[in-house]
Amino acid sequence: MTRPDKYVGVQNEVNGGMTTIGKLIRDAWVFGLIEESETCEGWNFAGIDSLLDKVNKEWDKYGCLVSHLPPELFERHQKIHGEAMERARAAGWSGEIETEDEK
């Protein structure tokens, strides 16, 4: 199986978008780096890597902690990621994959 050369888009992701790239895109929405309507579908992976660098620079300003976000960003984070978790659970995601190695 060959690796795709374009990203499928957060709305088409496995596990209801609860993947590393899906979380990256939602963080980019939180920080206003891309519009919330931007799914990144069709982006090449160099574009995704560039977005990762920008998101990481934003997180660095807040010590990489949600609790250090200013109130407006904290509220956006809770809304965006909370709604994504609801959609993912409705699609069958349980979160167990992320904690599998903690057992």
N, C-alpha and C positions, 0 to 999 in steps of 0.2 A: 504494500500500500504506500503510495507516495503522499508526501506532506503537501497540503494545499498551499498555493502561493498567495492566496488572498484570504482575509478573515471573513468568516461567515456572517458576522453581525451578532450583537449581543442578544437580539430577539430570537436567533436561531441556535443559540448555544445549547449544549447538553446541560443537564441538571438545572434547567430553568435559568441559565446564565450565571450560576454560582461557580464560576471558574476564575482563574487568576485574571484573565483578560476581561471578563465580565465585571469583576470587582474594580479593575483599573478604570474601565469606561465610566462606571458609576461614580468613582472618585473624581474623574475629570469633570463630570456633570456638577458634582458638589462644588468644586473650585471654580466653575465657570470657564473651564478651558475649552470646552466644546458645548454646543447646545444640547439640551436634554433629548431633543429629537434625533440627534446624531447617533446612529447605531454602530458606526464604523464598518458596516457591511461593505465588502469590496476593497477595503484598505489593504495595502501590502504590509508585511510585518515590520518593515523599516519605519513606517508611519506609526504603528503600534508602539515600537520601541521609543520613538521620539516622544509620543504621548506619555509613556512611562517615565521618561526623564523629567518632563514637566510636572507630572503628578508628584513624583518623589521630591522635587524642589519645593512644592507647596507643602507637603507633609513635613518636610524638614523644618519649616517655619514654626511648626506646632509640636515639635518633638515626636512626631509620628504617633501622636495619641489623640483619639477622638475627644477625650475629656479636655484637651487643651485648645480645641477649636473655639473661636469666638461664638457667641450665641447664635448669630444668623447662620454661620456655616454648620454649627452643631445641629441646628434644626433641619437644615437642608440634608445633612448626612442621614439623620434619623428617618426623614421622610423618604428619601431616595432608596436607601438600603432596606428600610422596613417594607416598603411596597414591593421591592424586588424579592425579598424573602417570602412574602405572602404569595406572589406569583409562582415562585419556585416550588414552594410547598404544594400549591395547587397542581403543579405539574409533576409531583411525585418526589421532589427532592426532600431529604430529611436532615441533611447536615452531617450524617454519619461519616461520609468520606473524609471530611476535614478533621475529624477527631479519631479516626480509625487507629492511628499509631499511638494514641494515648491509653489504650486498653492494656 
